[in-house]
């Protein structure tokens, strides 16, 4: 199996082989005496796979159930899956057979909460000979426990002689800083703000300013104007109760679904409508799986004090 990933680890680690005797799959356990990346986990697993076509083109040599298990520790799945899907390569034209053979992998990944790390359309394989075009065959998925630790995915390293280029995945401690509240621009008090904005004056720049000084003048003027607008604009209140089942993977699927839908409306052809339909089905199926998983966690951790809350969620309010 060709080397696929170079990782930057922030802790000492030992590598233990797993899945002995299983063809086309190699699993490594990376462990440390100290918690990794500022979390409570002392180890995480990397599954490296090379999946090939079988006699039945709808089935590959490595099944999705083996690659995307539901586990309670960080798990990274990488490798050459030999599948083509619009989520990883939206600009490519796919045959119906290619889409049908790749859907089980992306559906199983969505059901298990795995997020695709590849930026859509960034090629990982460049054929050395022949007229074949570049493609996205090397894929990387992170489960919910590992996804917050992924800081970067890039394919900027030079080729090592293979038609598959090296991929660099950087892991680091997740940021504990909360996102600032978002301004609700639709609720801005424009009646009060309109005369203030009309009277807003930008200080004159010096005629002989250097480029850095000119950039500083523009930044300061823009910041003053934005601060003025925010003074008369309410902000969204952060709530832990709003969509507690939402995951980073759903954000990626939502973005790709709306992107495919916009492209289908613009181009208006059968192929793009099929791509948009596939993205929509995967997105809403992942939402249903996330809701069911969150509901099961509520039931498993229910207490006598929270039992009536669970009942209200199940039957709805009067």
N, C-alpha and C positions, 0 to 999 in steps of 0.2 A: 504494500500500500504506500503510495507516494505521500510525502510529508505535505501537510495542508496548512497548518496554522503555526505561527510563531507568536508566543505569548510573553507579555511582560508581567512577571509575578512580583508582588510586593512582600513576599514572605518566603521563608525556607519551605521546601516541600519534598515529599517523596512520591514516587510514581509506582503504583501497584497494578499489574495486569489483571484484567477481568474478562469474562466471557470467553474463556479458553475453549477451543474446539468449535466456535461459531465462525463460519466463513464470512468474510467481507466486513467484519465488525471488530473494532478494537476499542476497549474502554479503559481509561486511565483514571485512577483515583489520586487526586492531588490533596495531600493532607499536611497539617502543621500542628505543632504543640500549642501554638498561640492562635486565637481566633483570626480568621482571614478577613482582610479588608474592613476591619472595624465592625464585623457582624458577630453573631453567636455561633456561626458555623466554623468547624475546624477542618472541613474538607469539602471538596466539590468534585464532580465527575465530568470527564470529557469523553463523549462517544464519537469516534472517528469511523466513518463507514464508506464503503465503495459499493454502490448498488448498481447492478447491471441488468440489462433486459433479459427476459427468459423467452421461451418459445411462444408464450402468450404475451403479446406486447402490453397488455393491460396490467401485468404483474411483474414486479422487479424482484431481484434476488434477496433483498432485505425488506421485510414487511414494515409498514408504518408503526404497528403495535410495538415492535421491538425498539424503535428509535425514539418514541415519544411517550415513555411511561410517566405516570403521575407519582412523583416522589417528593419527599419533604426536605430535600437538600438541593443546593445549586447544581444544575445540570446544563452542560453545553453540548449540543449535537452539531457536528461539522462533518463535511465530506463531500465527495462527488456522488450525488444522488442520481445523476443521469436523467433528470426529469425537467420538463419545460412547462412553465406556468406564467400567466400574465402578471401575477403578483411580483415575481422576481425579474421579469423581462417584458415590460408592458409594450415596447415598440416592435416586438417580433410577431410575425404571423404564425399562429399555431394551428396544426391540424386537429381534428376532433379526437383522434387517437392519442395525441400528446396531452391534450387537456384531460381526457378521461383517465390516463395513467398517472397524472400528477395530482389530481384532485384528492385521492385518498390520503396522501401525505400532508397536504395543507389542511385538510379537514381534521385529521387526527391531531396535528399540531395545534390547531385552534381549540379543539375540545380539551386538550391537556394544558392549555394556557401558554404555549410556547410562542415567542415573538421572533419573527424573521429579522436578522440583523443586516442582511444585505441591502444596500441602497438600491431601489428598483432601477434596472437597466445598466448597472455597472458590471462590465464583463469580467469573467474570471478565467475563461479559456480562450486562447488565441491559436487557431490551427497553424502549425508550422508549414505544412504543404497543402496543396489542393485549393479548391475554390470555396470551401466552407467558410461561413461568416463567423465572427466571434459570438460567444454565447455565455449564458449564466448557468453553469452546471454545479459549481461548488457553493453550497449553501450552509448557513450557520443559523441555528435556532437556540434561544435561551429560554429556560423555563422561568416561572414567576419569581423564584428565589434568586436566580442569577441575573435577571435582566437589569435590576437597579445597579448592579456592579459593573455593567458593560459601559465603558466610557468612549470607546472608539472602535470602528471597523474600517479598514482601509486596504486598498490593493495597490499601493504605490511602490512596492519593492520590485527590483528588476527580476526578469525571468531567470530561473535556475537551470534552463535547458529543456524543461518540459513545456508542453503546450498549456499547462495549468500554471498560473502565476501564484506566488505565495500571498497569503492573506495574513494581516496583522490584526489581532484582537487585543485590546488593552482593557484590563480590569483594574478597578480602583474602588475605594470606599465610596458609598453613595453619599451625596450631599444632603445634609440635614436641614439646610436652609429652605424654608417654605417659600413658595412662589408668592409674589406680592399680589394683592387683590386687583382685579381688572376693573378699569373705569367703565361705567355703563353710559356710553356716549349717547345712546338713544334717549336718556333721561337728563341730558344736560340742560341747565336753565339758560336757554339762549336769550330769553327776553332780558334778563339781567346782564348777561355776558356780552350781548351785541354792542351796546355803546362802549363798554370797556375795551373790547377788541378794536373797535374803530379808533379809539384814542390811544391805542398801544403804539409806542414809537420805538423804533430800533435805533440804538446809538450809531452814529456815523463811524465808519471804519477809516483808519488813517490812510491817506493817499499813497504812502510809500510802505505799506505793510508787507512783511515777508509772508510766504505761503503758510508757515505754521501759525503766525499771528492772525492771518485771515481765517484759518480754520478754527482757531480758538474763539474769535469774534462771532463766527456763525454758530458755533456750538452754544456759546453763552446766550446769544439772542434766541435761539430755538428753545433752549431750556427754560428761559423766562416765559416764553409764550406758552409752552406746554404746561408749566406750573400754573399759569393763569387759568388755563382751560380746566385743569384738574381741580382747582379751587371751587369751581361751580359745577362739578360733575360727581354724582355719587359713585361709590365703588361696590362691587359685588361682595357680598358677605360670604366668607369661607365657611362651609358647613361640612362636617364629617358624615352627615346623614345623606347628602346628595350623591346618589349612585355609588354606594359603597362597594358594589360588585364590579365597578369599572376597573379595567386593567390597562397597562401600557400597550399590550398587544391589540386590544380593541381600538385604541387610538390609531395604530398603524393600519388596521383593516378598514377603519372608517375613512381615513385619508385616501387609501387606495380605491375604495369603492366609489367615493365621490369623484375622484380623478377619472376613473374608468367611465362613470356615468356622463361626465361632461364631454369626454372624448367621443362617446357614442352619440351624443346629441349633435355634436359638431360634424362628425364624419357621416353619420347616418348610413352605416353599412351593416350587413348581417354579422360579419366577424366581430366588430366592436360591440354590437348588441349582445353577442354571446359572451364576450369577455366581461361586460358590465353585469350580465346576469349571473355569471359564475362568482364575481366579486361580491355581488349583493347576497347571494345564497350563503357564501362562506362567512360574511360579516354578521348576518342575522343569526346564523347557526352558532357562531361564537358568542353572541350576546346571550342567547338562550342557555348555552352551556355555562357561561359565567354566572348568570342568575341562579341556575339550579345549584351550582357549586356553593354560592353564597347562602342560599336557602338551607342547604344541607348543613353548612357550618353553623347556622343559627339554631337549627334543631338539635345538633349534637352538643352544643354548649348552652342549651336552654336551662334556666334555673326556675325555681318557683316564682321568683320576682319578675322574670322576663317571659313567663309562659303566656300571659295575656297579650303581650306585644306580638309574640309569634302567632297567636290565634288571630289577632287583628290583621296581620299581614296575609294570613291564609284565606280569611273570609271577607276581607274588605271592611271598610267602615260603614256604620249604619247611615 
